[in-house]
Amino acid sequence: MTIHLSRTQNAASWGLQLLAAAILLQTLFFKFTAAEESVYIFTTLGMEPWGRIGSGIAELIAAGLLLVPAAAPAGAILAMGIMAGAIASHLTVLGIEVKGDGGLLFALALTVFVSSAVVLLIRREQVPLVGRFFQMA
C-alpha cells in the first residue's frame, strides 16, 4: 500500500525509525555475547538463556522491519510489544536501575517504545485496523 507522508512526517518517521532500530541493534551485542548485565537480567527474570536469545532475535527482526518503509508499522508494533515486556520487567522485578546503570536500560526501553508508537501513529494508514481506529476517534 502506498501512502503519502508530508516531508515533515517522512523526516520524523525516518528519524524515529532509525533511533529505535539503532537502540535495538546496539543492545543485541550484549544479548548475543552473553554480557554479564544481560545474563544477570535474564537470570533474575528466570529466563536465561532462552529469554535473552529469544528477545535478541525478536529485537533483530523488529529493527530490520523498522528499516523498511513498507514494513515499518509491523516493526513498530513488534518493538512496542518487546519494550512493553522490558518496561514491565523493570517496574515489577528488576527496578528502574539495574546493576548501577542509572536507569539507562529503562530509559532506552521507554525511548524505543515511544519512538515506535509515534512511527505507528505517523504511518497508521499503512495498517488498516490502526488507520480506521484513528479515523473513528
DRENLUMDO-338384 format. One record per atom (N, C-alpha, C): residue number from 0; residue in three letters; atom name; x, y, z. Coordinates in steps of 0.1 Angstrom, whole numbers. Layout:
<sites>
+-------+------+------+-------+-------+-------+
| palum | sero | tivo |  east | north |    up |
+-------+------+------+-------+-------+-------+
|   NUM |  ala |   CA |     X |     Y |     Z |
...
+-------+------+------+-------+-------+-------+
</sites>
This chain:
<sites>
+-------+------+------+-------+-------+-------+
| palum | sero | tivo |  east | north |    up |
+-------+------+------+-------+-------+-------+
|     0 |  met |    N |     8 |   -12 |     0 |
|     0 |  met |   CA |     0 |     0 |     0 |
|     0 |  met |    C |     9 |    12 |     0 |
|     1 |  thr |    N |     6 |    21 |    -9 |
|     1 |  thr |   CA |    14 |    34 |   -10 |
|     1 |  thr |    C |     7 |    44 |    -1 |
|     2 |  ile |    N |    14 |    51 |     7 |
|     2 |  ile |   CA |     8 |    62 |    15 |
|     2 |  ile |    C |    17 |    74 |    12 |
|     3 |  his |    N |    11 |    85 |    14 |
|     3 |  his |   CA |    18 |    98 |    11 |
|     3 |  his |    C |    19 |   105 |    24 |
|     4 |  leu |    N |    32 |   106 |    28 |
|     4 |  leu |   CA |    35 |   114 |    40 |
|     4 |  leu |    C |    40 |   128 |    36 |
|     5 |  ser |    N |    37 |   137 |    44 |
|     5 |  ser |   CA |    43 |   151 |    42 |
|     5 |  ser |    C |    58 |   150 |    44 |
|     6 |  arg |    N |    66 |   159 |    39 |
|     6 |  arg |   CA |    80 |   160 |    41 |
|     6 |  arg |    C |    84 |   159 |    56 |
|     7 |  thr |    N |    76 |   166 |    64 |
|     7 |  thr |   CA |    79 |   166 |    79 |
|     7 |  thr |    C |    76 |   152 |    85 |
|     8 |  gln |    N |    64 |   146 |    81 |
|     8 |  gln |   CA |    61 |   133 |    86 |
|     8 |  gln |    C |    71 |   123 |    82 |
|     9 |  asn |    N |    76 |   123 |    70 |
|     9 |  asn |   CA |    86 |   114 |    65 |
|     9 |  asn |    C |    99 |   115 |    72 |
|    10 |  ala |    N |   103 |   128 |    75 |
|    10 |  ala |   CA |   116 |   130 |    82 |
|    10 |  ala |    C |   114 |   125 |    96 |
|    11 |  ala |    N |   103 |   129 |   103 |
|    11 |  ala |   CA |   101 |   125 |   117 |
|    11 |  ala |    C |   100 |   109 |   118 |
|    12 |  ser |    N |    93 |   103 |   109 |
|    12 |  ser |   CA |    92 |    89 |   109 |
|    12 |  ser |    C |   106 |    82 |   107 |
|    13 |  trp |    N |   113 |    87 |    97 |
|    13 |  trp |   CA |   126 |    81 |    95 |
|    13 |  trp |    C |   136 |    83 |   107 |
|    14 |  gly |    N |   136 |    95 |   112 |
|    14 |  gly |   CA |   144 |    98 |   124 |
|    14 |  gly |    C |   141 |    88 |   135 |
|    15 |  leu |    N |   128 |    86 |   138 |
|    15 |  leu |   CA |   124 |    78 |   149 |
|    15 |  leu |    C |   126 |    63 |   146 |
|    16 |  gln |    N |   124 |    59 |   133 |
|    16 |  gln |   CA |   127 |    45 |   129 |
|    16 |  gln |    C |   142 |    42 |   131 |
|    17 |  leu |    N |   150 |    51 |   127 |
|    17 |  leu |   CA |   165 |    50 |   128 |
|    17 |  leu |    C |   169 |    49 |   143 |
|    18 |  leu |    N |   163 |    58 |   151 |
|    18 |  leu |   CA |   166 |    58 |   165 |
|    18 |  leu |    C |   163 |    45 |   172 |
|    19 |  ala |    N |   150 |    41 |   170 |
|    19 |  ala |   CA |   146 |    28 |   176 |
|    19 |  ala |    C |   154 |    16 |   171 |
|    20 |  ala |    N |   157 |    16 |   158 |
|    20 |  ala |   CA |   165 |     5 |   152 |
|    20 |  ala |    C |   179 |     5 |   158 |
|    21 |  ala |    N |   185 |    16 |   159 |
|    21 |  ala |   CA |   199 |    17 |   164 |
|    21 |  ala |    C |   199 |    12 |   178 |
|    22 |  ile |    N |   190 |    16 |   186 |
|    22 |  ile |   CA |   190 |    12 |   200 |
|    22 |  ile |    C |   188 |    -4 |   201 |
|    23 |  leu |    N |   178 |    -9 |   193 |
|    23 |  leu |   CA |   176 |   -23 |   193 |
|    23 |  leu |    C |   189 |   -31 |   188 |
|    24 |  leu |    N |   195 |   -26 |   178 |
|    24 |  leu |   CA |   207 |   -33 |   172 |
|    24 |  leu |    C |   219 |   -32 |   182 |
|    25 |  gln |    N |   220 |   -20 |   189 |
|    25 |  gln |   CA |   231 |   -19 |   198 |
|    25 |  gln |    C |   230 |   -28 |   210 |
|    26 |  thr |    N |   218 |   -31 |   215 |
|    26 |  thr |   CA |   217 |   -39 |   226 |
|    26 |  thr |    C |   219 |   -54 |   223 |
|    27 |  leu |    N |   218 |   -57 |   210 |
|    27 |  leu |   CA |   220 |   -71 |   205 |
|    27 |  leu |    C |   233 |   -76 |   209 |
|    28 |  phe |    N |   243 |   -68 |   208 |
|    28 |  phe |   CA |   257 |   -72 |   211 |
|    28 |  phe |    C |   258 |   -78 |   225 |
|    29 |  phe |    N |   251 |   -71 |   234 |
|    29 |  phe |   CA |   252 |   -76 |   248 |
|    29 |  phe |    C |   244 |   -89 |   250 |
|    30 |  lys |    N |   233 |   -90 |   243 |
|    30 |  lys |   CA |   225 |  -102 |   244 |
|    30 |  lys |    C |   232 |  -114 |   238 |
|    31 |  phe |    N |   237 |  -112 |   226 |
|    31 |  phe |   CA |   242 |  -124 |   219 |
|    31 |  phe |    C |   257 |  -127 |   223 |
|    32 |  thr |    N |   263 |  -118 |   231 |
|    32 |  thr |   CA |   277 |  -122 |   236 |
|    32 |  thr |    C |   276 |  -126 |   251 |
|    33 |  ala |    N |   264 |  -127 |   256 |
|    33 |  ala |   CA |   261 |  -131 |   270 |
|    33 |  ala |    C |   269 |  -122 |   279 |
|    34 |  ala |    N |   268 |  -109 |   277 |
|    34 |  ala |   CA |   274 |   -99 |   286 |
|    34 |  ala |    C |   268 |  -101 |   300 |
|    35 |  glu |    N |   276 |   -98 |   310 |
|    35 |  glu |   CA |   273 |  -100 |   324 |
|    35 |  glu |    C |   259 |   -94 |   328 |
|    36 |  glu |    N |   257 |   -81 |   323 |
|    36 |  glu |   CA |   245 |   -75 |   327 |
|    36 |  glu |    C |   233 |   -82 |   321 |
|    37 |  ser |    N |   234 |   -86 |   308 |
|    37 |  ser |   CA |   223 |   -93 |   301 |
|    37 |  ser |    C |   220 |  -106 |   308 |
|    38 |  val |    N |   230 |  -114 |   311 |
|    38 |  val |   CA |   228 |  -126 |   318 |
|    38 |  val |    C |   222 |  -124 |   332 |
|    39 |  tyr |    N |   226 |  -114 |   339 |
|    39 |  tyr |   CA |   220 |  -111 |   352 |
|    39 |  tyr |    C |   205 |  -108 |   351 |
|    40 |  ile |    N |   202 |   -99 |   341 |
|    40 |  ile |   CA |   188 |   -96 |   339 |
|    40 |  ile |    C |   179 |  -108 |   336 |
|    41 |  phe |    N |   183 |  -116 |   327 |
|    41 |  phe |   CA |   175 |  -127 |   323 |
|    41 |  phe |    C |   176 |  -139 |   334 |
|    42 |  thr |    N |   186 |  -140 |   341 |
|    42 |  thr |   CA |   187 |  -149 |   353 |
|    42 |  thr |    C |   177 |  -144 |   363 |
|    43 |  thr |    N |   177 |  -131 |   366 |
|    43 |  thr |   CA |   167 |  -126 |   376 |
|    43 |  thr |    C |   153 |  -128 |   372 |
|    44 |  leu |    N |   150 |  -128 |   359 |
|    44 |  leu |   CA |   137 |  -130 |   354 |
|    44 |  leu |    C |   133 |  -145 |   352 |
|    45 |  gly |    N |   143 |  -153 |   355 |
|    45 |  gly |   CA |   141 |  -168 |   353 |
|    45 |  gly |    C |   140 |  -172 |   339 |
|    46 |  met |    N |   147 |  -165 |   330 |
|    46 |  met |   CA |   146 |  -167 |   315 |
|    46 |  met |    C |   159 |  -168 |   308 |
|    47 |  glu |    N |   170 |  -172 |   316 |
|    47 |  glu |   CA |   183 |  -173 |   310 |
|    47 |  glu |    C |   185 |  -188 |   306 |
|    48 |  pro |    N |   190 |  -190 |   294 |
|    48 |  pro |   CA |   194 |  -182 |   283 |
|    48 |  pro |    C |   184 |  -179 |   272 |
|    49 |  trp |    N |   173 |  -188 |   272 |
|    49 |  trp |   CA |   164 |  -187 |   261 |
|    49 |  trp |    C |   157 |  -174 |   260 |
|    50 |  gly |    N |   154 |  -167 |   271 |
|    50 |  gly |   CA |   147 |  -154 |   271 |
|    50 |  gly |    C |   156 |  -143 |   265 |
|    51 |  arg |    N |   169 |  -144 |   269 |
|    51 |  arg |   CA |   179 |  -134 |   263 |
|    51 |  arg |    C |   181 |  -136 |   248 |
|    52 |  ile |    N |   183 |  -148 |   244 |
|    52 |  ile |   CA |   185 |  -151 |   230 |
|    52 |  ile |    C |   172 |  -149 |   222 |
|    53 |  gly |    N |   161 |  -153 |   227 |
|    53 |  gly |   CA |   148 |  -151 |   220 |
|    53 |  gly |    C |   144 |  -136 |   219 |
|    54 |  ser |    N |   146 |  -129 |   229 |
|    54 |  ser |   CA |   143 |  -114 |   228 |
|    54 |  ser |    C |   153 |  -108 |   219 |
|    55 |  gly |    N |   166 |  -112 |   219 |
|    55 |  gly |   CA |   175 |  -107 |   209 |
|    55 |  gly |    C |   171 |  -109 |   195 |
|    56 |  ile |    N |   166 |  -121 |   192 |
|    56 |  ile |   CA |   162 |  -124 |   178 |
|    56 |  ile |    C |   150 |  -116 |   175 |
|    57 |  ala |    N |   140 |  -114 |   184 |
|    57 |  ala |   CA |   128 |  -106 |   182 |
|    57 |  ala |    C |   132 |   -91 |   179 |
|    58 |  glu |    N |   142 |   -86 |   187 |
|    58 |  glu |   CA |   147 |   -73 |   185 |
|    58 |  glu |    C |   154 |   -71 |   172 |
|    59 |  leu |    N |   161 |   -81 |   167 |
|    59 |  leu |   CA |   168 |   -80 |   154 |
|    59 |  leu |    C |   157 |   -79 |   143 |
|    60 |  ile |    N |   147 |   -87 |   144 |
|    60 |  ile |   CA |   136 |   -87 |   134 |
|    60 |  ile |    C |   129 |   -73 |   135 |
|    61 |  ala |    N |   126 |   -68 |   146 |
|    61 |  ala |   CA |   119 |   -55 |   148 |
|    61 |  ala |    C |   128 |   -44 |   141 |
|    62 |  ala |    N |   141 |   -45 |   144 |
|    62 |  ala |   CA |   150 |   -34 |   139 |
|    62 |  ala |    C |   150 |   -35 |   124 |
|    63 |  gly |    N |   151 |   -47 |   118 |
|    63 |  gly |   CA |   151 |   -49 |   104 |
|    63 |  gly |    C |   138 |   -44 |    97 |
|    64 |  leu |    N |   127 |   -47 |   103 |
|    64 |  leu |   CA |   114 |   -42 |    98 |
|    64 |  leu |    C |   113 |   -27 |    99 |
|    65 |  leu |    N |   118 |   -21 |   109 |
|    65 |  leu |   CA |   118 |    -6 |   111 |
|    65 |  leu |    C |   126 |     1 |   100 |
|    66 |  leu |    N |   135 |    -6 |    94 |
|    66 |  leu |   CA |   144 |     0 |    83 |
|    66 |  leu |    C |   138 |    -2 |    69 |
|    67 |  val |    N |   126 |    -8 |    68 |
|    67 |  val |   CA |   119 |   -10 |    55 |
|    67 |  val |    C |   106 |    -2 |    56 |
|    68 |  pro |    N |   105 |     9 |    48 |
|    68 |  pro |   CA |    93 |    17 |    50 |
|    68 |  pro |    C |    80 |    10 |    49 |
|    69 |  ala |    N |    78 |     0 |    40 |
|    69 |  ala |   CA |    65 |    -7 |    39 |
|    69 |  ala |    C |    63 |   -16 |    51 |
|    70 |  ala |    N |    74 |   -20 |    58 |
|    70 |  ala |   CA |    73 |   -29 |    70 |
|    70 |  ala |    C |    74 |   -21 |    83 |
|    71 |  ala |    N |    77 |    -8 |    83 |
|    71 |  ala |   CA |    79 |    -1 |    95 |
|    71 |  ala |    C |    68 |    -2 |   105 |
|    72 |  pro |    N |    55 |    -1 |   101 |
|    72 |  pro |   CA |    45 |    -3 |   111 |
|    72 |  pro |    C |    46 |   -16 |   119 |
|    73 |  ala |    N |    48 |   -27 |   111 |
|    73 |  ala |   CA |    50 |   -40 |   117 |
|    73 |  ala |    C |    62 |   -40 |   127 |
|    74 |  gly |    N |    73 |   -34 |   123 |
|    74 |  gly |   CA |    84 |   -33 |   132 |
|    74 |  gly |    C |    81 |   -25 |   144 |
|    75 |  ala |    N |    73 |   -14 |   142 |
|    75 |  ala |   CA |    70 |    -6 |   154 |
|    75 |  ala |    C |    61 |   -14 |   164 |
|    76 |  ile |    N |    51 |   -21 |   158 |
|    76 |  ile |   CA |    43 |   -29 |   167 |
|    76 |  ile |    C |    51 |   -40 |   175 |
|    77 |  leu |    N |    60 |   -47 |   167 |
|    77 |  leu |   CA |    68 |   -57 |   174 |
|    77 |  leu |    C |    77 |   -50 |   184 |
|    78 |  ala |    N |    83 |   -39 |   181 |
|    78 |  ala |   CA |    92 |   -32 |   191 |
|    78 |  ala |    C |    84 |   -28 |   203 |
|    79 |  met |    N |    72 |   -23 |   201 |
|    79 |  met |   CA |    64 |   -19 |   212 |
|    79 |  met |    C |    61 |   -30 |   221 |
|    80 |  gly |    N |    58 |   -42 |   216 |
|    80 |  gly |   CA |    55 |   -54 |   224 |
|    80 |  gly |    C |    67 |   -58 |   232 |
|    81 |  ile |    N |    78 |   -59 |   225 |
|    81 |  ile |   CA |    90 |   -63 |   232 |
|    81 |  ile |    C |    94 |   -53 |   243 |
|    82 |  met |    N |    93 |   -40 |   240 |
|    82 |  met |   CA |    96 |   -30 |   250 |
|    82 |  met |    C |    86 |   -29 |   262 |
|    83 |  ala |    N |    73 |   -32 |   258 |
|    83 |  ala |   CA |    63 |   -33 |   269 |
|    83 |  ala |    C |    67 |   -44 |   279 |
|    84 |  gly |    N |    72 |   -55 |   274 |
|    84 |  gly |   CA |    77 |   -65 |   283 |
|    84 |  gly |    C |    89 |   -61 |   291 |
|    85 |  ala |    N |    98 |   -54 |   285 |
|    85 |  ala |   CA |   110 |   -49 |   292 |
|    85 |  ala |    C |   106 |   -39 |   302 |
|    86 |  ile |    N |    98 |   -29 |   299 |
|    86 |  ile |   CA |    93 |   -19 |   308 |
|    86 |  ile |    C |    86 |   -26 |   320 |
|    87 |  ala |    N |    77 |   -35 |   317 |
|    87 |  ala |   CA |    70 |   -42 |   328 |
|    87 |  ala |    C |    80 |   -50 |   337 |
|    88 |  ser |    N |    90 |   -56 |   331 |
|    88 |  ser |   CA |   100 |   -63 |   339 |
|    88 |  ser |    C |   108 |   -53 |   348 |
|    89 |  his |    N |   111 |   -41 |   343 |
|    89 |  his |   CA |   118 |   -31 |   351 |
|    89 |  his |    C |   109 |   -27 |   363 |
|    90 |  leu |    N |    96 |   -25 |   360 |
|    90 |  leu |   CA |    87 |   -19 |   370 |
|    90 |  leu |    C |    83 |   -30 |   381 |
|    91 |  thr |    N |    84 |   -42 |   377 |
|    91 |  thr |   CA |    79 |   -52 |   387 |
|    91 |  thr |    C |    89 |   -61 |   393 |
|    92 |  val |    N |   101 |   -63 |   386 |
|    92 |  val |   CA |   111 |   -73 |   391 |
|    92 |  val |    C |   125 |   -66 |   392 |
|    93 |  leu |    N |   129 |   -60 |   382 |
|    93 |  leu |   CA |   143 |   -56 |   381 |
|    93 |  leu |    C |   146 |   -42 |   388 |
|    94 |  gly |    N |   136 |   -34 |   388 |
|    94 |  gly |   CA |   138 |   -20 |   392 |
|    94 |  gly |    C |   142 |   -11 |   381 |
|    95 |  ile |    N |   141 |     2 |   383 |
|    95 |  ile |   CA |   145 |    11 |   372 |
|    95 |  ile |    C |   160 |    10 |   369 |
|    96 |  glu |    N |   168 |    10 |   380 |
|    96 |  glu |   CA |   182 |     9 |   379 |
|    96 |  glu |    C |   187 |    -6 |   380 |
|    97 |  val |    N |   195 |   -10 |   370 |
|    97 |  val |   CA |   200 |   -24 |   370 |
|    97 |  val |    C |   215 |   -24 |   371 |
|    98 |  lys |    N |   220 |   -30 |   381 |
|    98 |  lys |   CA |   235 |   -31 |   383 |
|    98 |  lys |    C |   242 |   -17 |   381 |
|    99 |  gly |    N |   236 |    -7 |   387 |
|    99 |  gly |   CA |   243 |     6 |   387 |
|    99 |  gly |    C |   243 |    14 |   374 |
|   100 |  asp |    N |   233 |    10 |   365 |
|   100 |  asp |   CA |   233 |    17 |   352 |
|   100 |  asp |    C |   226 |    31 |   352 |
|   101 |  gly |    N |   221 |    35 |   364 |
|   101 |  gly |   CA |   215 |    48 |   365 |
|   101 |  gly |    C |   201 |    49 |   357 |
|   102 |  gly |    N |   196 |    37 |   354 |
|   102 |  gly |   CA |   183 |    37 |   347 |
|   102 |  gly |    C |   184 |    37 |   332 |
|   103 |  leu |    N |   196 |    36 |   327 |
|   103 |  leu |   CA |   199 |    37 |   313 |
|   103 |  leu |    C |   190 |    27 |   305 |
|   104 |  leu |    N |   191 |    14 |   309 |
|   104 |  leu |   CA |   183 |     4 |   301 |
|   104 |  leu |    C |   168 |     7 |   301 |
|   105 |  phe |    N |   163 |    11 |   313 |
|   105 |  phe |   CA |   149 |    15 |   314 |
|   105 |  phe |    C |   146 |    27 |   304 |
|   106 |  ala |    N |   154 |    37 |   304 |
|   106 |  ala |   CA |   153 |    49 |   296 |
|   106 |  ala |    C |   153 |    45 |   281 |
|   107 |  leu |    N |   162 |    35 |   277 |
|   107 |  leu |   CA |   163 |    31 |   263 |
|   107 |  leu |    C |   150 |    23 |   259 |
|   108 |  ala |    N |   145 |    15 |   268 |
|   108 |  ala |   CA |   133 |     8 |   266 |
|   108 |  ala |    C |   121 |    18 |   263 |
|   109 |  leu |    N |   120 |    28 |   272 |
|   109 |  leu |   CA |   110 |    38 |   270 |
|   109 |  leu |    C |   112 |    46 |   257 |
|   110 |  thr |    N |   124 |    49 |   254 |
|   110 |  thr |   CA |   127 |    56 |   241 |
|   110 |  thr |    C |   122 |    48 |   229 |
|   111 |  val |    N |   126 |    35 |   229 |
|   111 |  val |   CA |   122 |    27 |   218 |
|   111 |  val |    C |   106 |    25 |   217 |
|   112 |  phe |    N |   100 |    24 |   229 |
|   112 |  phe |   CA |    85 |    23 |   229 |
|   112 |  phe |    C |    79 |    35 |   224 |
|   113 |  val |    N |    83 |    47 |   229 |
|   113 |  val |   CA |    76 |    59 |   224 |
|   113 |  val |    C |    80 |    62 |   210 |
|   114 |  ser |    N |    92 |    60 |   206 |
|   114 |  ser |   CA |    96 |    62 |   192 |
|   114 |  ser |    C |    87 |    54 |   182 |
|   115 |  ser |    N |    86 |    41 |   186 |
|   115 |  ser |   CA |    78 |    32 |   178 |
|   115 |  ser |    C |    63 |    35 |   178 |
|   116 |  ala |    N |    58 |    40 |   189 |
|   116 |  ala |   CA |    44 |    44 |   189 |
|   116 |  ala |    C |    42 |    56 |   180 |
|   117 |  val |    N |    51 |    66 |   180 |
|   117 |  val |   CA |    50 |    77 |   171 |
|   117 |  val |    C |    51 |    73 |   156 |
|   118 |  val |    N |    60 |    64 |   153 |
|   118 |  val |   CA |    61 |    58 |   139 |
|   118 |  val |    C |    48 |    52 |   135 |
|   119 |  leu |    N |    42 |    44 |   144 |
|   119 |  leu |   CA |    30 |    38 |   141 |
|   119 |  leu |    C |    19 |    48 |   139 |
|   120 |  leu |    N |    19 |    58 |   147 |
|   120 |  leu |   CA |     9 |    69 |   145 |
|   120 |  leu |    C |    11 |    76 |   132 |
|   121 |  ile |    N |    23 |    79 |   128 |
|   121 |  ile |   CA |    26 |    86 |   116 |
|   121 |  ile |    C |    22 |    77 |   104 |
|   122 |  arg |    N |    25 |    64 |   105 |
|   122 |  arg |   CA |    23 |    55 |    94 |
|   122 |  arg |    C |    10 |    47 |    95 |
|   123 |  arg |    N |     1 |    52 |   103 |
|   123 |  arg |   CA |   -11 |    44 |   106 |
|   123 |  arg |    C |   -20 |    40 |    94 |
|   124 |  glu |    N |   -19 |    48 |    83 |
|   124 |  glu |   CA |   -27 |    44 |    71 |
|   124 |  glu |    C |   -21 |    32 |    65 |
|   125 |  gln |    N |    -9 |    27 |    68 |
|   125 |  gln |   CA |    -3 |    15 |    63 |
|   125 |  gln |    C |    -9 |     3 |    70 |
|   126 |  val |    N |   -16 |     5 |    82 |
|   126 |  val |   CA |   -22 |    -6 |    89 |
|   126 |  val |    C |   -37 |    -4 |    90 |
|   127 |  pro |    N |   -44 |   -11 |    82 |
|   127 |  pro |   CA |   -59 |    -7 |    81 |
|   127 |  pro |    C |   -66 |    -7 |    94 |
|   128 |  leu |    N |   -64 |   -16 |   103 |
|   128 |  leu |   CA |   -71 |   -16 |   116 |
|   128 |  leu |    C |   -67 |    -3 |   124 |
|   129 |  val |    N |   -54 |     0 |   124 |
|   129 |  val |   CA |   -50 |    12 |   132 |
|   129 |  val |    C |   -55 |    25 |   125 |
|   130 |  gly |    N |   -54 |    25 |   112 |
|   130 |  gly |   CA |   -59 |    37 |   105 |
|   130 |  gly |    C |   -74 |    40 |   107 |
|   131 |  arg |    N |   -82 |    29 |   107 |
|   131 |  arg |   CA |   -96 |    30 |   110 |
|   131 |  arg |    C |   -99 |    34 |   124 |
|   132 |  phe |    N |   -91 |    29 |   134 |
|   132 |  phe |   CA |   -93 |    33 |   148 |
|   132 |  phe |    C |   -91 |    48 |   149 |
|   133 |  phe |    N |   -81 |    54 |   143 |
|   133 |  phe |   CA |   -78 |    68 |   144 |
|   133 |  phe |    C |   -88 |    77 |   137 |
|   134 |  gln |    N |   -94 |    71 |   126 |
|   134 |  gln |   CA |  -105 |    78 |   119 |
|   134 |  gln |    C |  -117 |    79 |   127 |
|   135 |  met |    N |  -120 |    69 |   136 |
|   135 |  met |   CA |  -132 |    69 |   144 |
|   135 |  met |    C |  -130 |    78 |   156 |
|   136 |  ala |    N |  -118 |    80 |   161 |
|   136 |  ala |   CA |  -116 |    88 |   173 |
|   136 |  ala |    C |  -119 |   103 |   170 |
+-------+------+------+-------+-------+-------+
</sites>
